[in-house]
Amino acid sequence: MNSMHDIWGQRFFHYVNELQKYMRYVFTGHLAIVFMFAIGAGGYAYSEWLKEVPLNFPSVWIVAIVLSLLLMKAAPTTLLKPADIVYFLPLEDQLPNYMRRSLTWSTFSQLPLPLIAMIVALPLLKATEVGTSIEYLLVILLIIALKGVYVRTEFNVRIANDEFIWPDRVLRLALAFLVIYCGFLWSPAVFLVGIIVAILYAKFWEKKARQFPFPYEQFIELEQNRMMRFYRFANYFTEVPHLVGSVSKRSWLTFAMKRATFKRRDVQSYLVVRTFIRTDDTFWLWLRLTTLSALGAFLIPLPIVSFIFVGALAFATAVQLILALEGGVEFTMDQLYPEEQEKSQNKAVRSLVRKLIWLQAVILLLAALPLYGLSLIPMLIALIALIIGEATIRLTQERTTEF
């Protein structure tokens, strides 16, 4: 294969097939029902809230911040592989053609989120009497233009000066915020000025990037990390053989870790707590599910819907943490002890999961207070999370004992 055009086509076809292979396990009928309830409850709460929103509500600030954040991060999708460091050398004169198609795909694949956010924000802007239909259309065109320019800017910044990536993102965040905010409050002409400034800024980095060789290692690592994030997400729904775990020290959570002792009964508890805190998959899994539960308790005004939502996530938290903490196949030194290692590990895992469910329930109680006040409902939300979490722990233990 002697054409970068053919190589990109083959890579893209393989990439799409890889996504489809795992996404069919993610978007199942059960998840569709969850989405239907979540979107329905959220849409109902949003529409009811819009009937009472005051005209002085800072809708422009919120819309400008959200859209700016979604436009800011514009990492390119290159589909590069480790072997390309050598394989692409004879075809390096065709690399711009490959990257052009890569940046085009990166732009279109990142557009849905900011466009959906803008569509969701339209009723809020109308309710607070901000902007006109023409300005809304101009903002949508601005989003499309800025996303394309920002993707190319970040691509060139990574080539010219990879240490300037986050300062560059902050600059682009500030530019997008000022353009959207001032465009709504002052004049639609600000949108055109913002696009011109963004293009000039992008041209500056494009000119600077021509002075440096293409950093294959950096873009290959970026691509591998991006795919690994997708595999970790898909692994919540099905087994992914490509998944490679990662760990972080998290010294700021040292106070929550058990201290080492010389008692054999503390071995599994010591290991399990450290495994949870320092393993990225398990730690971020609990944090994500707890954050989603807290947002549901904070935003969903219908108690019955909130009960179902919180209960479902409490069940997911308990099940996935137990499976993740007990599913490791790595050899550890405690397996050399002449004890019932599996039994003591199961006990330590369930003890930790029980504590995490209690912590989640306390967070849910605090999150529900602003919406429901000092009433019975916040306590019921926390109690449901506790009951379902405890029942899941016990039923999982009984099922394991049967096997």
C-alpha positions as CSV (number, residue, x, y, z in Angstrom):
1,M,0.0,0.0,0.0
2,N,1.8,3.1,-1.3
3,S,-0.8,5.8,-0.7
4,M,-1.6,7.6,2.5
5,H,-5.2,8.0,1.2
6,D,-5.6,4.2,1.1
7,I,-3.9,3.8,4.5
8,W,-6.3,6.3,6.1
9,G,-9.3,4.6,4.5
10,Q,-8.2,1.2,5.8
11,R,-7.5,2.6,9.3
12,F,-10.8,4.4,9.5
13,F,-12.7,1.3,8.4
14,H,-11.0,-0.8,11.1
15,Y,-11.6,2.0,13.7
16,V,-15.4,2.2,12.9
17,N,-15.7,-1.6,13.1
18,E,-13.9,-1.6,16.4
19,L,-16.3,1.0,17.8
20,Q,-19.4,-0.9,16.5
21,K,-18.1,-4.2,17.9
22,Y,-18.2,-2.9,21.5
23,M,-21.0,-0.2,21.2
24,R,-23.6,-2.9,20.4
25,Y,-23.0,-4.2,24.0
26,V,-23.2,-0.7,25.4
27,F,-26.4,0.6,23.8
28,T,-28.7,-2.2,24.6
29,G,-32.5,-2.2,25.3
30,H,-31.9,-1.8,29.0
31,L,-29.8,1.3,28.6
32,A,-32.3,2.7,26.1
33,I,-35.0,2.4,28.9
34,V,-32.6,4.2,31.3
35,F,-31.9,7.0,28.8
36,M,-35.6,7.3,28.1
37,F,-36.4,7.8,31.8
38,A,-33.5,10.1,32.4
39,I,-34.2,12.3,29.3
40,G,-37.9,12.4,30.1
41,A,-37.4,13.3,33.7
42,G,-34.7,15.8,32.9
43,G,-36.7,17.4,30.1
44,Y,-39.8,17.7,32.3
45,A,-37.8,19.2,35.1
46,Y,-36.1,21.6,32.7
47,S,-39.4,22.8,31.1
48,E,-41.0,23.3,34.5
49,W,-38.0,25.3,35.7
50,L,-38.1,27.5,32.6
51,K,-41.6,28.6,33.5
52,E,-40.3,30.2,36.7
53,V,-36.8,31.3,35.7
54,P,-36.2,35.0,36.4
55,L,-35.2,37.3,33.5
56,N,-32.0,38.3,35.4
57,F,-30.8,34.7,35.5
58,P,-27.2,34.6,34.2
59,S,-28.0,32.4,31.2
60,V,-25.4,34.0,29.0
61,W,-22.6,33.3,31.5
62,I,-23.7,29.6,31.8
63,V,-24.1,29.1,28.0
64,A,-20.8,30.8,27.2
65,I,-18.9,28.8,29.8
66,V,-20.3,25.4,28.8
67,L,-19.8,26.0,25.1
68,S,-16.3,27.3,25.7
69,L,-15.3,24.2,27.7
70,L,-16.7,21.9,25.0
71,L,-14.9,23.8,22.3
72,M,-11.6,24.1,24.2
73,K,-10.4,20.5,24.2
74,A,-9.8,19.6,20.6
75,A,-7.3,16.7,20.6
76,P,-6.9,15.3,17.1
77,T,-7.8,11.7,16.2
78,T,-4.9,10.4,14.1
79,L,-5.3,6.6,14.2
80,L,-1.5,6.2,14.3
81,K,0.1,3.0,15.5
82,P,3.5,2.3,17.0
83,A,4.9,0.8,13.8
84,D,4.2,4.0,11.9
85,I,7.4,5.5,13.3
86,V,9.2,3.3,10.8
87,Y,6.4,2.4,8.3
88,F,5.5,6.0,7.5
89,L,9.1,7.2,6.8
90,P,9.1,6.4,3.0
91,L,5.7,8.1,2.7
92,E,6.4,11.1,4.8
93,D,5.9,13.5,1.9
94,Q,2.3,12.3,1.8
95,L,1.8,12.8,5.6
96,P,0.0,16.2,5.2
97,N,-2.7,14.4,3.1
98,Y,-3.2,11.8,5.9
99,M,-3.3,14.4,8.6
100,R,-5.8,16.6,6.6
101,R,-8.3,13.7,6.6
102,S,-7.5,13.0,10.2
103,L,-8.3,16.6,11.3
104,T,-11.5,16.7,9.2
105,W,-12.7,13.6,11.0
106,S,-11.6,15.0,14.4
107,T,-13.6,18.1,13.7
108,F,-16.9,16.4,12.8
109,S,-16.6,13.8,15.5
110,Q,-16.3,16.5,18.2
111,L,-19.1,18.7,16.9
112,P,-22.2,16.9,18.3
113,L,-21.6,17.7,22.0
114,P,-21.3,21.5,21.6
115,L,-24.2,21.6,19.1
116,I,-26.4,19.5,21.4
117,A,-25.5,21.8,24.3
118,M,-26.5,24.9,22.2
119,I,-29.8,23.3,21.2
120,V,-30.6,22.5,24.9
121,A,-29.6,26.1,25.8
122,L,-32.0,27.7,23.3
123,P,-35.1,27.5,25.5
124,L,-33.2,29.0,28.4
125,L,-31.9,31.9,26.3
126,K,-35.4,32.5,25.0
127,A,-36.9,32.4,28.5
128,T,-34.4,35.0,29.7
129,E,-34.9,37.1,26.5
130,V,-31.3,36.8,25.4
131,G,-30.5,36.9,21.7
132,T,-32.6,36.5,18.6
133,S,-33.1,33.7,16.1
134,I,-30.4,35.2,13.8
135,E,-27.9,35.3,16.7
136,Y,-28.7,31.7,17.6
137,L,-28.0,30.6,14.1
138,L,-24.7,32.6,14.1
139,V,-23.6,31.0,17.3
140,I,-24.2,27.5,15.8
141,L,-22.1,28.6,12.7
142,L,-19.5,30.0,15.2
143,I,-19.3,26.6,17.0
144,I,-18.7,24.8,13.7
145,A,-16.0,27.2,12.6
146,L,-14.2,27.4,16.0
147,K,-14.2,23.7,16.4
148,G,-12.5,23.2,13.1
149,V,-9.9,26.0,13.8
150,Y,-9.3,24.8,17.3
151,V,-8.6,21.2,16.2
152,R,-6.0,22.4,13.8
153,T,-4.5,24.8,16.4
154,E,-4.1,22.0,19.0
155,F,-2.6,19.8,16.3
156,N,0.1,22.4,15.4
157,V,0.7,23.3,19.1
158,R,1.5,19.7,19.8
159,I,4.1,19.7,17.0
160,A,5.7,23.0,17.8
161,N,5.6,23.1,21.6
162,D,3.9,20.2,23.5
163,E,4.6,22.0,26.8
164,F,2.2,24.8,25.8
165,I,-0.9,22.6,25.3
166,W,-2.7,23.6,28.4
167,P,-1.8,27.3,28.2
168,D,-3.0,27.2,24.6
169,R,-6.3,25.6,25.7
170,V,-6.8,28.3,28.3
171,L,-6.3,31.0,25.7
172,R,-8.7,29.3,23.3
173,L,-11.2,28.9,26.2
174,A,-11.0,32.6,27.0
175,L,-11.4,33.6,23.4
176,A,-14.5,31.4,22.9
177,F,-16.1,32.7,26.1
178,L,-15.5,36.3,25.2
179,V,-16.8,35.9,21.7
180,I,-20.0,34.1,22.7
181,Y,-20.7,36.4,25.7
182,C,-20.0,39.7,23.9
183,G,-21.7,38.5,20.8
184,F,-25.0,38.0,22.7
185,L,-24.8,41.2,24.7
186,W,-23.2,43.6,22.3
187,S,-23.3,42.8,18.6
188,P,-23.3,39.8,16.3
189,A,-20.3,41.3,14.5
190,V,-18.3,40.0,17.5
191,F,-18.8,36.5,16.2
192,L,-17.0,37.4,12.9
193,V,-14.2,39.2,14.8
194,G,-13.7,36.1,17.0
195,I,-13.4,33.8,14.0
196,I,-10.8,36.0,12.4
197,V,-8.8,36.2,15.6
198,A,-9.0,32.4,16.0
199,I,-7.8,31.9,12.4
200,L,-4.9,34.3,12.8
201,Y,-3.9,32.5,16.0
202,A,-4.1,29.1,14.2
203,K,-2.0,30.4,11.3
204,F,0.7,31.5,13.8
205,W,1.0,28.0,15.2
206,E,0.8,26.4,11.7
207,K,3.7,28.5,10.6
208,K,5.7,27.6,13.7
209,A,4.9,23.9,13.4
210,R,6.6,23.8,9.9
211,Q,10.0,24.3,11.6
212,F,9.8,21.0,13.6
213,P,9.7,17.4,12.6
214,F,6.5,15.4,13.1
215,P,6.5,14.0,16.7
216,Y,5.3,10.4,16.0
217,E,5.8,9.3,19.6
218,Q,3.5,12.0,21.0
219,F,0.6,11.4,18.7
220,I,0.9,7.6,19.0
221,E,0.7,7.9,22.8
222,L,-2.2,10.3,22.5
223,E,-4.0,7.8,20.2
224,Q,-3.3,4.9,22.5
225,N,-4.6,6.8,25.5
226,R,-7.8,7.8,23.7
227,M,-8.6,4.2,22.6
228,M,-7.8,3.0,26.2
229,R,-10.4,5.4,27.6
230,F,-12.9,3.9,25.2
231,Y,-12.0,0.3,26.1
232,R,-12.3,1.2,29.8
233,F,-15.8,2.5,29.2
234,A,-16.8,-0.5,27.1
235,N,-15.4,-2.8,29.8
236,Y,-18.2,-1.7,32.1
237,F,-20.6,-3.6,29.7
238,T,-18.5,-6.5,28.3
239,E,-15.1,-8.0,28.6
240,V,-12.5,-6.1,26.6
241,P,-9.2,-8.0,25.9
242,H,-7.4,-4.9,24.8
243,L,-7.8,-3.2,28.2
244,V,-4.6,-2.4,30.1
245,G,-5.1,-1.1,33.7
246,S,-3.3,1.9,35.1
247,V,-2.5,3.0,38.7
248,S,-1.9,6.3,40.5
249,K,-0.4,6.9,43.8
250,R,-3.0,9.4,45.1
251,S,-0.9,10.5,48.1
252,W,-3.7,12.9,49.1
253,L,-5.8,9.9,50.1
254,T,-3.1,8.3,52.3
255,F,-5.2,9.1,55.4
256,A,-7.9,6.7,54.1
257,M,-5.5,3.8,53.6
258,K,-5.0,1.2,56.4
259,R,-1.7,1.1,58.0
260,A,0.4,-2.0,57.6
261,T,0.3,-4.4,60.5
262,F,1.8,-7.8,61.2
263,K,-1.5,-9.5,61.8
264,R,-2.6,-12.0,59.2
265,R,-6.2,-11.1,59.5
266,D,-5.5,-7.6,58.2
267,V,-3.6,-8.7,55.1
268,Q,-6.6,-8.7,52.7
269,S,-8.2,-5.5,54.1
270,Y,-4.8,-3.8,53.7
271,L,-4.5,-4.9,50.1
272,V,-8.1,-4.3,49.0
273,V,-8.2,-0.7,50.3
274,R,-5.0,0.2,48.5
275,T,-6.1,-1.6,45.4
276,F,-9.3,0.4,45.3
277,I,-7.7,3.8,45.9
278,R,-4.7,3.4,43.6
279,T,-6.3,1.5,40.7
280,D,-7.7,4.1,38.3
281,D,-10.6,1.9,37.0
282,T,-12.1,1.1,40.4
283,F,-11.6,4.5,42.0
284,W,-13.0,6.6,39.0
285,L,-15.8,4.0,38.7
286,W,-17.1,4.7,42.2
287,L,-16.5,8.5,41.8
288,R,-18.4,8.6,38.5
289,L,-21.4,6.6,39.8
290,T,-21.5,8.6,43.0
291,T,-21.4,11.9,41.1
292,L,-24.2,10.8,38.8
293,S,-26.3,9.7,41.7
294,A,-25.7,13.1,43.5
295,L,-26.6,15.0,40.3
296,G,-29.8,12.9,40.1
297,A,-30.7,13.6,43.7
298,F,-29.9,17.3,43.2
299,L,-31.8,17.9,39.9
300,I,-34.7,15.4,39.6
301,P,-37.8,17.0,41.2
302,L,-39.9,13.9,41.1
303,P,-39.2,11.7,44.2
304,I,-40.3,8.4,42.6
305,V,-38.0,9.0,39.6
306,S,-35.2,10.0,42.0
307,F,-35.7,6.8,44.0
308,I,-35.5,4.6,40.9
309,F,-32.4,6.5,39.5
310,V,-30.5,6.4,42.8
311,G,-31.4,2.8,43.5
312,A,-30.2,1.7,40.0
313,L,-26.9,3.4,40.4
314,A,-26.4,2.0,44.0
315,F,-26.9,-1.5,42.5
316,A,-24.5,-0.7,39.7
317,T,-21.9,0.6,42.2
318,A,-22.0,-2.4,44.5
319,V,-22.0,-5.0,41.7
320,Q,-19.2,-3.4,39.6
321,L,-17.0,-2.7,42.6
322,I,-17.3,-6.3,43.8
323,L,-16.6,-7.7,40.4
324,A,-13.7,-5.3,39.8
325,L,-12.0,-6.0,43.2
326,E,-12.5,-9.7,43.1
327,G,-11.8,-10.2,39.4
328,G,-8.0,-9.6,39.4
329,V,-5.8,-12.4,38.3
330,E,-2.5,-10.9,39.5
331,F,-0.3,-12.9,41.8
332,T,0.1,-11.3,45.3
333,M,2.4,-12.5,48.1
334,D,-0.6,-13.1,50.4
335,Q,-1.5,-16.1,48.3
336,L,1.5,-17.9,49.9
337,Y,-0.1,-17.8,53.4
338,P,-1.7,-21.2,54.4
339,E,-5.1,-19.5,54.9
340,E,-8.4,-19.4,53.1
341,Q,-7.3,-16.6,51.0
342,E,-10.4,-16.4,48.8
343,K,-12.7,-16.3,51.8
344,S,-10.8,-13.5,53.5
345,Q,-10.5,-11.6,50.3
346,N,-14.3,-11.7,49.7
347,K,-14.9,-10.5,53.3
348,A,-12.5,-7.6,52.9
349,V,-14.0,-6.6,49.5
350,R,-17.5,-6.6,50.9
351,S,-16.5,-4.7,54.0
352,L,-14.9,-2.0,51.8
353,V,-17.9,-1.8,49.3
354,R,-20.2,-1.5,52.3
355,K,-18.3,1.5,53.6
356,L,-18.3,3.1,50.1
357,I,-22.1,2.6,49.9
358,W,-22.5,4.4,53.2
359,L,-20.3,7.2,52.0
360,Q,-22.3,7.4,48.8
361,A,-25.6,7.6,50.8
362,V,-24.3,10.5,52.9
363,I,-23.3,12.4,49.8
364,L,-26.8,11.7,48.3
365,L,-28.4,13.0,51.5
366,L,-26.5,16.2,51.3
367,A,-27.1,16.6,47.5
368,A,-30.9,16.2,47.9
369,L,-31.2,18.8,50.7
370,P,-31.1,21.9,48.4
371,L,-34.0,20.5,46.3
372,Y,-36.2,18.9,48.9
373,G,-35.1,20.8,52.1
374,L,-35.3,19.3,55.6
375,S,-37.9,16.7,54.8
376,L,-38.3,12.9,54.6
377,I,-37.4,12.6,50.9
378,P,-33.6,13.2,51.3
379,M,-33.5,10.6,54.0
380,L,-35.5,8.1,51.9
381,I,-33.1,8.7,49.0
382,A,-30.1,7.9,51.2
383,L,-31.9,4.9,52.7
384,I,-32.8,3.4,49.3
385,A,-29.2,3.6,48.3
386,L,-28.2,1.9,51.5
387,I,-30.8,-0.9,51.3
388,I,-30.2,-1.7,47.6
389,G,-26.4,-1.6,48.1
390,E,-26.5,-3.9,51.1
391,A,-29.0,-6.3,49.4
392,T,-26.7,-6.4,46.4
393,I,-23.7,-7.2,48.6
394,R,-25.5,-10.0,50.4
395,L,-27.0,-11.5,47.3
396,T,-23.7,-11.4,45.5
397,Q,-22.1,-13.1,48.5
398,E,-24.8,-15.8,48.5
399,R,-24.4,-16.4,44.8
400,T,-20.7,-16.7,45.1
401,T,-21.1,-19.2,48.0
402,E,-23.4,-21.4,45.8
403,F,-20.8,-21.6,43.1
